[in-house]
Amino acid sequence: MLKNIILEITADKKARAIEPTHATFKEVYARAMSKGLSVADVRNGLNELYLAGEIEVGDTLNDKYIRIL
């Protein structure tokens, strides 16, 4: 579910020619909340994806970026 949300955000940004195309935690969180996920679900899901090596996470100026590997 979270992986699909990240891919949706990335695809939307690419389609609209917005750079950088990575998803931020705030964007993922907002979209996940609109789909009925809790804060704990989002954090745990992102942690699982990170530990499995499926996503890359790093710092931006005001947030964290999330990129599918």
mmCIF file of the N, C-alpha and C atoms, coordinates in Angstrom:
data_MODEL
# 
_entry.id   MODEL 
# 
loop_
_atom_site.group_PDB 
_atom_site.id 
_atom_site.type_symbol 
_atom_site.label_atom_id 
_atom_site.label_alt_id 
_atom_site.label_comp_id 
_atom_site.label_asym_id 
_atom_site.label_entity_id 
_atom_site.label_seq_id 
_atom_site.pdbx_PDB_ins_code 
_atom_site.Cartn_x 
_atom_site.Cartn_y 
_atom_site.Cartn_z 
_atom_site.occupancy 
_atom_site.B_iso_or_equiv 
_atom_site.pdbx_formal_charge 
_atom_site.auth_seq_id 
_atom_site.auth_comp_id 
_atom_site.auth_asym_id 
_atom_site.auth_atom_id 
_atom_site.pdbx_PDB_model_num 
ATOM 1   N N  . MET A 1 1  ? 0.820  -1.194 0.000   1.00 0.00 ? 1  MET A N  1 
ATOM 2   C CA . MET A 1 1  ? 0.000  0.000  0.000   1.00 0.00 ? 1  MET A CA 1 
ATOM 3   C C  . MET A 1 1  ? 0.867  1.263  0.000   1.00 0.00 ? 1  MET A C  1 
ATOM 4   N N  . LEU A 1 2  ? 1.824  1.355  0.924   1.00 0.00 ? 2  LEU A N  1 
ATOM 5   C CA . LEU A 1 2  ? 2.680  2.539  0.974   1.00 0.00 ? 2  LEU A CA 1 
ATOM 6   C C  . LEU A 1 2  ? 3.563  2.644  -0.257  1.00 0.00 ? 2  LEU A C  1 
ATOM 7   N N  . LYS A 1 3  ? 4.030  1.507  -0.737  1.00 0.00 ? 3  LYS A N  1 
ATOM 8   C CA . LYS A 1 3  ? 4.859  1.518  -1.939  1.00 0.00 ? 3  LYS A CA 1 
ATOM 9   C C  . LYS A 1 3  ? 4.065  2.084  -3.120  1.00 0.00 ? 3  LYS A C  1 
ATOM 10  N N  . ASN A 1 4  ? 2.793  1.703  -3.221  1.00 0.00 ? 4  ASN A N  1 
ATOM 11  C CA . ASN A 1 4  ? 1.936  2.225  -4.285  1.00 0.00 ? 4  ASN A CA 1 
ATOM 12  C C  . ASN A 1 4  ? 1.707  3.727  -4.128  1.00 0.00 ? 4  ASN A C  1 
ATOM 13  N N  . ILE A 1 5  ? 1.555  4.177  -2.898  1.00 0.00 ? 5  ILE A N  1 
ATOM 14  C CA . ILE A 1 5  ? 1.364  5.610  -2.644  1.00 0.00 ? 5  ILE A CA 1 
ATOM 15  C C  . ILE A 1 5  ? 2.601  6.395  -3.084  1.00 0.00 ? 5  ILE A C  1 
ATOM 16  N N  . ILE A 1 6  ? 3.785  5.884  -2.744  1.00 0.00 ? 6  ILE A N  1 
ATOM 17  C CA . ILE A 1 6  ? 5.032  6.551  -3.153  1.00 0.00 ? 6  ILE A CA 1 
ATOM 18  C C  . ILE A 1 6  ? 5.135  6.587  -4.671  1.00 0.00 ? 6  ILE A C  1 
ATOM 19  N N  . LEU A 1 7  ? 4.796  5.470  -5.328  1.00 0.00 ? 7  LEU A N  1 
ATOM 20  C CA . LEU A 1 7  ? 4.847  5.419  -6.793  1.00 0.00 ? 7  LEU A CA 1 
ATOM 21  C C  . LEU A 1 7  ? 3.847  6.389  -7.416  1.00 0.00 ? 7  LEU A C  1 
ATOM 22  N N  . GLU A 1 8  ? 2.657  6.516  -6.821  1.00 0.00 ? 8  GLU A N  1 
ATOM 23  C CA . GLU A 1 8  ? 1.651  7.461  -7.327  1.00 0.00 ? 8  GLU A CA 1 
ATOM 24  C C  . GLU A 1 8  ? 2.155  8.892  -7.243  1.00 0.00 ? 8  GLU A C  1 
ATOM 25  N N  . ILE A 1 9  ? 2.747  9.258  -6.123  1.00 0.00 ? 9  ILE A N  1 
ATOM 26  C CA . ILE A 1 9  ? 3.258  10.619 -5.934  1.00 0.00 ? 9  ILE A CA 1 
ATOM 27  C C  . ILE A 1 9  ? 4.368  10.897 -6.939  1.00 0.00 ? 9  ILE A C  1 
ATOM 28  N N  . THR A 1 10 ? 5.268  9.944  -7.100  1.00 0.00 ? 10 THR A N  1 
ATOM 29  C CA . THR A 1 10 ? 6.385  10.098 -8.035  1.00 0.00 ? 10 THR A CA 1 
ATOM 30  C C  . THR A 1 10 ? 5.878  10.233 -9.470  1.00 0.00 ? 10 THR A C  1 
ATOM 31  N N  . ALA A 1 11 ? 4.924  9.378  -9.856  1.00 0.00 ? 11 ALA A N  1 
ATOM 32  C CA . ALA A 1 11 ? 4.375  9.424  -11.219 1.00 0.00 ? 11 ALA A CA 1 
ATOM 33  C C  . ALA A 1 11 ? 3.653  10.745 -11.470 1.00 0.00 ? 11 ALA A C  1 
ATOM 34  N N  . ASP A 1 12 ? 2.914  11.222 -10.471 1.00 0.00 ? 12 ASP A N  1 
ATOM 35  C CA . ASP A 1 12 ? 2.204  12.494 -10.606 1.00 0.00 ? 12 ASP A CA 1 
ATOM 36  C C  . ASP A 1 12 ? 3.181  13.644 -10.817 1.00 0.00 ? 12 ASP A C  1 
ATOM 37  N N  . LYS A 1 13 ? 4.258  13.649 -10.051 1.00 0.00 ? 13 LYS A N  1 
ATOM 38  C CA . LYS A 1 13 ? 5.252  14.716 -10.201 1.00 0.00 ? 13 LYS A CA 1 
ATOM 39  C C  . LYS A 1 13 ? 5.940  14.642 -11.569 1.00 0.00 ? 13 LYS A C  1 
ATOM 40  N N  . LYS A 1 14 ? 6.240  13.436 -12.037 1.00 0.00 ? 14 LYS A N  1 
ATOM 41  C CA . LYS A 1 14 ? 6.861  13.289 -13.361 1.00 0.00 ? 14 LYS A CA 1 
ATOM 42  C C  . LYS A 1 14 ? 5.917  13.766 -14.449 1.00 0.00 ? 14 LYS A C  1 
ATOM 43  N N  . ALA A 1 15 ? 4.634  13.412 -14.337 1.00 0.00 ? 15 ALA A N  1 
ATOM 44  C CA . ALA A 1 15 ? 3.652  13.817 -15.346 1.00 0.00 ? 15 ALA A CA 1 
ATOM 45  C C  . ALA A 1 15 ? 3.484  15.330 -15.394 1.00 0.00 ? 15 ALA A C  1 
ATOM 46  N N  . ARG A 1 16 ? 3.626  15.976 -14.252 1.00 0.00 ? 16 ARG A N  1 
ATOM 47  C CA . ARG A 1 16 ? 3.479  17.432 -14.186 1.00 0.00 ? 16 ARG A CA 1 
ATOM 48  C C  . ARG A 1 16 ? 4.811  18.158 -14.307 1.00 0.00 ? 16 ARG A C  1 
ATOM 49  N N  . ALA A 1 17 ? 5.897  17.408 -14.573 1.00 0.00 ? 17 ALA A N  1 
ATOM 50  C CA . ALA A 1 17 ? 7.247  17.955 -14.751 1.00 0.00 ? 17 ALA A CA 1 
ATOM 51  C C  . ALA A 1 17 ? 7.713  18.741 -13.526 1.00 0.00 ? 17 ALA A C  1 
ATOM 52  N N  . ILE A 1 18 ? 7.433  18.197 -12.344 1.00 0.00 ? 18 ILE A N  1 
ATOM 53  C CA . ILE A 1 18 ? 7.867  18.824 -11.093 1.00 0.00 ? 18 ILE A CA 1 
ATOM 54  C C  . ILE A 1 18 ? 9.142  18.130 -10.630 1.00 0.00 ? 18 ILE A C  1 
ATOM 55  N N  . GLU A 1 19 ? 10.158 18.903 -10.374 1.00 0.00 ? 19 GLU A N  1 
ATOM 56  C CA . GLU A 1 19 ? 11.427 18.374 -9.874  1.00 0.00 ? 19 GLU A CA 1 
ATOM 57  C C  . GLU A 1 19 ? 11.659 18.859 -8.461  1.00 0.00 ? 19 GLU A C  1 
ATOM 58  N N  . PRO A 1 20 ? 12.242 18.118 -7.593  1.00 0.00 ? 20 PRO A N  1 
ATOM 59  C CA . PRO A 1 20 ? 12.602 16.708 -7.730  1.00 0.00 ? 20 PRO A CA 1 
ATOM 60  C C  . PRO A 1 20 ? 11.357 15.828 -7.644  1.00 0.00 ? 20 PRO A C  1 
ATOM 61  N N  . THR A 1 21 ? 11.441 14.639 -8.216  1.00 0.00 ? 21 THR A N  1 
ATOM 62  C CA . THR A 1 21 ? 10.273 13.772 -8.313  1.00 0.00 ? 21 THR A CA 1 
ATOM 63  C C  . THR A 1 21 ? 10.081 12.863 -7.111  1.00 0.00 ? 21 THR A C  1 
ATOM 64  N N  . HIS A 1 22 ? 10.995 12.886 -6.157  1.00 0.00 ? 22 HIS A N  1 
ATOM 65  C CA . HIS A 1 22 ? 10.821 12.005 -5.003  1.00 0.00 ? 22 HIS A CA 1 
ATOM 66  C C  . HIS A 1 22 ? 9.631  12.447 -4.147  1.00 0.00 ? 22 HIS A C  1 
ATOM 67  N N  . ALA A 1 23 ? 9.113  11.503 -3.362  1.00 0.00 ? 23 ALA A N  1 
ATOM 68  C CA . ALA A 1 23 ? 8.016  11.795 -2.440  1.00 0.00 ? 23 ALA A CA 1 
ATOM 69  C C  . ALA A 1 23 ? 8.599  12.256 -1.108  1.00 0.00 ? 23 ALA A C  1 
ATOM 70  N N  . THR A 1 24 ? 7.914  13.159 -0.454  1.00 0.00 ? 24 THR A N  1 
ATOM 71  C CA . THR A 1 24 ? 8.338  13.557 0.889   1.00 0.00 ? 24 THR A CA 1 
ATOM 72  C C  . THR A 1 24 ? 7.469  12.826 1.909   1.00 0.00 ? 24 THR A C  1 
ATOM 73  N N  . PHE A 1 25 ? 7.949  12.763 3.143   1.00 0.00 ? 25 PHE A N  1 
ATOM 74  C CA . PHE A 1 25 ? 7.175  12.086 4.186   1.00 0.00 ? 25 PHE A CA 1 
ATOM 75  C C  . PHE A 1 25 ? 5.809  12.743 4.345   1.00 0.00 ? 25 PHE A C  1 
ATOM 76  N N  . LYS A 1 26 ? 5.752  14.071 4.288   1.00 0.00 ? 26 LYS A N  1 
ATOM 77  C CA . LYS A 1 26 ? 4.475  14.778 4.443   1.00 0.00 ? 26 LYS A CA 1 
ATOM 78  C C  . LYS A 1 26 ? 3.480  14.378 3.360   1.00 0.00 ? 26 LYS A C  1 
ATOM 79  N N  . GLU A 1 27 ? 3.960  14.243 2.112   1.00 0.00 ? 27 GLU A N  1 
ATOM 80  C CA . GLU A 1 27 ? 3.077  13.851 1.009   1.00 0.00 ? 27 GLU A CA 1 
ATOM 81  C C  . GLU A 1 27 ? 2.568  12.422 1.192   1.00 0.00 ? 27 GLU A C  1 
ATOM 82  N N  . VAL A 1 28 ? 3.477  11.522 1.561   1.00 0.00 ? 28 VAL A N  1 
ATOM 83  C CA . VAL A 1 28 ? 3.094  10.121 1.773   1.00 0.00 ? 28 VAL A CA 1 
ATOM 84  C C  . VAL A 1 28 ? 2.105  10.034 2.933   1.00 0.00 ? 28 VAL A C  1 
ATOM 85  N N  . TYR A 1 29 ? 2.401  10.719 4.011   1.00 0.00 ? 29 TYR A N  1 
ATOM 86  C CA . TYR A 1 29 ? 1.537  10.708 5.193   1.00 0.00 ? 29 TYR A CA 1 
ATOM 87  C C  . TYR A 1 29 ? 0.139  11.236 4.849   1.00 0.00 ? 29 TYR A C  1 
ATOM 88  N N  . ALA A 1 30 ? 0.067  12.352 4.140   1.00 0.00 ? 30 ALA A N  1 
ATOM 89  C CA . ALA A 1 30 ? -1.228 12.947 3.796   1.00 0.00 ? 30 ALA A CA 1 
ATOM 90  C C  . ALA A 1 30 ? -2.048 12.006 2.920   1.00 0.00 ? 30 ALA A C  1 
ATOM 91  N N  . ARG A 1 31 ? -1.416 11.394 1.928   1.00 0.00 ? 31 ARG A N  1 
ATOM 92  C CA . ARG A 1 31 ? -2.148 10.496 1.037   1.00 0.00 ? 31 ARG A CA 1 
ATOM 93  C C  . ARG A 1 31 ? -2.562 9.220  1.777   1.00 0.00 ? 31 ARG A C  1 
ATOM 94  N N  . ALA A 1 32 ? -1.703 8.708  2.654   1.00 0.00 ? 32 ALA A N  1 
ATOM 95  C CA . ALA A 1 32 ? -2.028 7.501  3.418   1.00 0.00 ? 32 ALA A CA 1 
ATOM 96  C C  . ALA A 1 32 ? -3.186 7.773  4.387   1.00 0.00 ? 32 ALA A C  1 
ATOM 97  N N  . MET A 1 33 ? -3.186 8.936  5.009   1.00 0.00 ? 33 MET A N  1 
ATOM 98  C CA . MET A 1 33 ? -4.269 9.289  5.924   1.00 0.00 ? 33 MET A CA 1 
ATOM 99  C C  . MET A 1 33 ? -5.599 9.378  5.176   1.00 0.00 ? 33 MET A C  1 
ATOM 100 N N  . SER A 1 34 ? -5.567 9.899  3.945   1.00 0.00 ? 34 SER A N  1 
ATOM 101 C CA . SER A 1 34 ? -6.797 9.995  3.165   1.00 0.00 ? 34 SER A CA 1 
ATOM 102 C C  . SER A 1 34 ? -7.314 8.618  2.757   1.00 0.00 ? 34 SER A C  1 
ATOM 103 N N  . LYS A 1 35 ? -6.431 7.617  2.784   1.00 0.00 ? 35 LYS A N  1 
ATOM 104 C CA . LYS A 1 35 ? -6.838 6.243  2.458   1.00 0.00 ? 35 LYS A CA 1 
ATOM 105 C C  . LYS A 1 35 ? -7.114 5.419  3.709   1.00 0.00 ? 35 LYS A C  1 
ATOM 106 N N  . GLY A 1 36 ? -7.112 6.075  4.871   1.00 0.00 ? 36 GLY A N  1 
ATOM 107 C CA . GLY A 1 36 ? -7.523 5.412  6.094   1.00 0.00 ? 36 GLY A CA 1 
ATOM 108 C C  . GLY A 1 36 ? -6.416 4.774  6.922   1.00 0.00 ? 36 GLY A C  1 
ATOM 109 N N  . LEU A 1 37 ? -5.158 5.031  6.614   1.00 0.00 ? 37 LEU A N  1 
ATOM 110 C CA . LEU A 1 37 ? -4.062 4.487  7.410   1.00 0.00 ? 37 LEU A CA 1 
ATOM 111 C C  . LEU A 1 37 ? -3.769 5.399  8.598   1.00 0.00 ? 37 LEU A C  1 
ATOM 112 N N  . SER A 1 38 ? -3.314 4.818  9.682   1.00 0.00 ? 38 SER A N  1 
ATOM 113 C CA . SER A 1 38 ? -2.969 5.600  10.865  1.00 0.00 ? 38 SER A CA 1 
ATOM 114 C C  . SER A 1 38 ? -1.500 6.024  10.797  1.00 0.00 ? 38 SER A C  1 
ATOM 115 N N  . VAL A 1 39 ? -1.117 6.893  11.706  1.00 0.00 ? 39 VAL A N  1 
ATOM 116 C CA . VAL A 1 39 ? 0.269  7.360  11.789  1.00 0.00 ? 39 VAL A CA 1 
ATOM 117 C C  . VAL A 1 39 ? 1.194  6.163  12.040  1.00 0.00 ? 39 VAL A C  1 
ATOM 118 N N  . ALA A 1 40 ? 0.784  5.295  12.959  1.00 0.00 ? 40 ALA A N  1 
ATOM 119 C CA . ALA A 1 40 ? 1.601  4.114  13.282  1.00 0.00 ? 40 ALA A CA 1 
ATOM 120 C C  . ALA A 1 40 ? 1.751  3.194  12.069  1.00 0.00 ? 40 ALA A C  1 
ATOM 121 N N  . ASP A 1 41 ? 0.676  3.026  11.291  1.00 0.00 ? 41 ASP A N  1 
ATOM 122 C CA . ASP A 1 41 ? 0.745  2.191  10.082  1.00 0.00 ? 41 ASP A CA 1 
ATOM 123 C C  . ASP A 1 41 ? 1.743  2.756  9.082   1.00 0.00 ? 41 ASP A C  1 
ATOM 124 N N  . VAL A 1 42 ? 1.727  4.066  8.917   1.00 0.00 ? 42 VAL A N  1 
ATOM 125 C CA . VAL A 1 42 ? 2.633  4.712  7.967   1.00 0.00 ? 42 VAL A CA 1 
ATOM 126 C C  . VAL A 1 42 ? 4.083  4.556  8.431   1.00 0.00 ? 42 VAL A C  1 
ATOM 127 N N  . ARG A 1 43 ? 4.349  4.878  9.674   1.00 0.00 ? 43 ARG A N  1 
ATOM 128 C CA . ARG A 1 43 ? 5.718  4.759  10.208  1.00 0.00 ? 43 ARG A CA 1 
ATOM 129 C C  . ARG A 1 43 ? 6.221  3.323  10.139  1.00 0.00 ? 43 ARG A C  1 
ATOM 130 N N  . ASN A 1 44 ? 5.400  2.375  10.600  1.00 0.00 ? 44 ASN A N  1 
ATOM 131 C CA . ASN A 1 44 ? 5.814  0.965  10.587  1.00 0.00 ? 44 ASN A CA 1 
ATOM 132 C C  . ASN A 1 44 ? 6.010  0.454  9.166   1.00 0.00 ? 44 ASN A C  1 
ATOM 133 N N  . GLY A 1 45 ? 5.120  0.844  8.273   1.00 0.00 ? 45 GLY A N  1 
ATOM 134 C CA . GLY A 1 45 ? 5.239  0.419  6.883   1.00 0.00 ? 45 GLY A CA 1 
ATOM 135 C C  . GLY A 1 45 ? 6.496  0.960  6.225   1.00 0.00 ? 45 GLY A C  1 
ATOM 136 N N  . LEU A 1 46 ? 6.801  2.224  6.463   1.00 0.00 ? 46 LEU A N  1 
ATOM 137 C CA . LEU A 1 46 ? 8.018  2.821  5.904   1.00 0.00 ? 46 LEU A CA 1 
ATOM 138 C C  . LEU A 1 46 ? 9.270  2.181  6.502   1.00 0.00 ? 46 LEU A C  1 
ATOM 139 N N  . ASN A 1 47 ? 9.235  1.902  7.798   1.00 0.00 ? 47 ASN A N  1 
ATOM 140 C CA . ASN A 1 47 ? 10.375 1.237  8.433   1.00 0.00 ? 47 ASN A CA 1 
ATOM 141 C C  . ASN A 1 47 ? 10.607 -0.143 7.836   1.00 0.00 ? 47 ASN A C  1 
ATOM 142 N N  . GLU A 1 48 ? 9.531  -0.895 7.600   1.00 0.00 ? 48 GLU A N  1 
ATOM 143 C CA . GLU A 1 48 ? 9.651  -2.227 6.998   1.00 0.00 ? 48 GLU A CA 1 
ATOM 144 C C  . GLU A 1 48 ? 10.236 -2.141 5.591   1.00 0.00 ? 48 GLU A C  1 
ATOM 145 N N  . LEU A 1 49 ? 9.748  -1.191 4.798   1.00 0.00 ? 49 LEU A N  1 
ATOM 146 C CA . LEU A 1 49 ? 10.271 -1.021 3.435   1.00 0.00 ? 49 LEU A CA 1 
ATOM 147 C C  . LEU A 1 49 ? 11.741 -0.633 3.455   1.00 0.00 ? 49 LEU A C  1 
ATOM 148 N N  . TYR A 1 50 ? 12.123 0.219  4.397   1.00 0.00 ? 50 TYR A N  1 
ATOM 149 C CA . TYR A 1 50 ? 13.517 0.648  4.506   1.00 0.00 ? 50 TYR A CA 1 
ATOM 150 C C  . TYR A 1 50 ? 14.413 -0.521 4.902   1.00 0.00 ? 50 TYR A C  1 
ATOM 151 N N  . LEU A 1 51 ? 14.001 -1.273 5.896   1.00 0.00 ? 51 LEU A N  1 
ATOM 152 C CA . LEU A 1 51 ? 14.799 -2.414 6.352   1.00 0.00 ? 51 LEU A CA 1 
ATOM 153 C C  . LEU A 1 51 ? 14.905 -3.506 5.290   1.00 0.00 ? 51 LEU A C  1 
ATOM 154 N N  . ALA A 1 52 ? 13.890 -3.622 4.438   1.00 0.00 ? 52 ALA A N  1 
ATOM 155 C CA . ALA A 1 52 ? 13.912 -4.601 3.353   1.00 0.00 ? 52 ALA A CA 1 
ATOM 156 C C  . ALA A 1 52 ? 14.729 -4.104 2.164   1.00 0.00 ? 52 ALA A C  1 
ATOM 157 N N  . GLY A 1 53 ? 15.189 -2.853 2.222   1.00 0.00 ? 53 GLY A N  1 
ATOM 158 C CA . GLY A 1 53 ? 15.991 -2.297 1.138   1.00 0.00 ? 53 GLY A CA 1 
ATOM 159 C C  . GLY A 1 53 ? 15.193 -1.897 -0.083  1.00 0.00 ? 53 GLY A C  1 
ATOM 160 N N  . GLU A 1 54 ? 13.890 -1.651 0.094   1.00 0.00 ? 54 GLU A N  1 
ATOM 161 C CA . GLU A 1 54 ? 13.027 -1.308 -1.031  1.00 0.00 ? 54 GLU A CA 1 
ATOM 162 C C  . GLU A 1 54 ? 12.906 0.197  -1.257  1.00 0.00 ? 54 GLU A C  1 
ATOM 163 N N  . ILE A 1 55 ? 13.227 0.992  -0.230  1.00 0.00 ? 55 ILE A N  1 
ATOM 164 C CA . ILE A 1 55 ? 13.164 2.444  -0.372  1.00 0.00 ? 55 ILE A CA 1 
ATOM 165 C C  . ILE A 1 55 ? 14.452 3.069  0.142   1.00 0.00 ? 55 ILE A C  1 
ATOM 166 N N  . GLU A 1 56 ? 14.711 4.267  -0.360  1.00 0.00 ? 56 GLU A N  1 
ATOM 167 C CA . GLU A 1 56 ? 15.825 5.098  0.113   1.00 0.00 ? 56 GLU A CA 1 
ATOM 168 C C  . GLU A 1 56 ? 15.200 6.293  0.826   1.00 0.00 ? 56 GLU A C  1 
ATOM 169 N N  . VAL A 1 57 ? 15.750 6.649  1.964   1.00 0.00 ? 57 VAL A N  1 
ATOM 170 C CA . VAL A 1 57 ? 15.239 7.778  2.741   1.00 0.00 ? 57 VAL A CA 1 
ATOM 171 C C  . VAL A 1 57 ? 16.400 8.717  3.033   1.00 0.00 ? 57 VAL A C  1 
ATOM 172 N N  . GLY A 1 58 ? 16.145 10.002 2.918   1.00 0.00 ? 58 GLY A N  1 
ATOM 173 C CA . GLY A 1 58 ? 17.180 10.988 3.213   1.00 0.00 ? 58 GLY A CA 1 
ATOM 174 C C  . GLY A 1 58 ? 16.564 12.302 3.626   1.00 0.00 ? 58 GLY A C  1 
ATOM 175 N N  . ASP A 1 59 ? 17.417 13.240 3.959   1.00 0.00 ? 59 ASP A N  1 
ATOM 176 C CA . ASP A 1 59 ? 16.969 14.550 4.431   1.00 0.00 ? 59 ASP A CA 1 
ATOM 177 C C  . ASP A 1 59 ? 16.793 15.534 3.282   1.00 0.00 ? 59 ASP A C  1 
ATOM 178 N N  . THR A 1 60 ? 15.758 16.355 3.406   1.00 0.00 ? 60 THR A N  1 
ATOM 179 C CA . THR A 1 60 ? 15.613 17.547 2.573   1.00 0.00 ? 60 THR A CA 1 
ATOM 180 C C  . THR A 1 60 ? 15.746 18.731 3.520   1.00 0.00 ? 60 THR A C  1 
ATOM 181 N N  . LEU A 1 61 ? 15.536 19.909 3.026   1.00 0.00 ? 61 LEU A N  1 
ATOM 182 C CA . LEU A 1 61 ? 15.654 21.091 3.872   1.00 0.00 ? 61 LEU A CA 1 
ATOM 183 C C  . LEU A 1 61 ? 14.626 21.086 5.007   1.00 0.00 ? 61 LEU A C  1 
ATOM 184 N N  . ASN A 1 62 ? 13.395 20.698 4.700   1.00 0.00 ? 62 ASN A N  1 
ATOM 185 C CA . ASN A 1 62 ? 12.318 20.763 5.685   1.00 0.00 ? 62 ASN A CA 1 
ATOM 186 C C  . ASN A 1 62 ? 11.674 19.427 6.027   1.00 0.00 ? 62 ASN A C  1 
ATOM 187 N N  . ASP A 1 63 ? 12.106 18.344 5.407   1.00 0.00 ? 63 ASP A N  1 
ATOM 188 C CA . ASP A 1 63 ? 11.398 17.077 5.560   1.00 0.00 ? 63 ASP A CA 1 
ATOM 189 C C  . ASP A 1 63 ? 12.352 15.930 5.247   1.00 0.00 ? 63 ASP A C  1 
ATOM 190 N N  . LYS A 1 64 ? 11.808 14.754 5.035   1.00 0.00 ? 64 LYS A N  1 
ATOM 191 C CA . LYS A 1 64 ? 12.547 13.581 4.583   1.00 0.00 ? 64 LYS A CA 1 
ATOM 192 C C  . LYS A 1 64 ? 12.047 13.217 3.197   1.00 0.00 ? 64 LYS A C  1 
ATOM 193 N N  . TYR A 1 65 ? 12.962 12.780 2.311   1.00 0.00 ? 65 TYR A N  1 
ATOM 194 C CA . TYR A 1 65 ? 12.507 12.308 1.004   1.00 0.00 ? 65 TYR A CA 1 
ATOM 195 C C  . TYR A 1 65 ? 12.485 10.788 1.030   1.00 0.00 ? 65 TYR A C  1 
ATOM 196 N N  . ILE A 1 66 ? 11.619 10.230 0.192   1.00 0.00 ? 66 ILE A N  1 
ATOM 197 C CA . ILE A 1 66 ? 11.477 8.782  0.081   1.00 0.00 ? 66 ILE A CA 1 
ATOM 198 C C  . ILE A 1 66 ? 11.496 8.444  -1.402  1.00 0.00 ? 66 ILE A C  1 
ATOM 199 N N  . ARG A 1 67 ? 12.363 7.513  -1.753  1.00 0.00 ? 67 ARG A N  1 
ATOM 200 C CA . ARG A 1 67 ? 12.520 7.116  -3.156  1.00 0.00 ? 67 ARG A CA 1 
ATOM 201 C C  . ARG A 1 67 ? 12.484 5.580  -3.231  1.00 0.00 ? 67 ARG A C  1 
ATOM 202 N N  . ILE A 1 68 ? 11.755 5.044  -4.202  1.00 0.00 ? 68 ILE A N  1 
ATOM 203 C CA . ILE A 1 68 ? 11.722 3.608  -4.430  1.00 0.00 ? 68 ILE A CA 1 
ATOM 204 C C  . ILE A 1 68 ? 13.005 3.198  -5.137  1.00 0.00 ? 68 ILE A C  1 
ATOM 205 N N  . LEU A 1 69 ? 13.623 2.133  -4.656  1.00 0.00 ? 69 LEU A N  1 
ATOM 206 C CA . LEU A 1 69 ? 14.863 1.638  -5.289  1.00 0.00 ? 69 LEU A CA 1 
ATOM 207 C C  . LEU A 1 69 ? 14.549 0.615  -6.354  1.00 0.00 ? 69 LEU A C  1 
# 
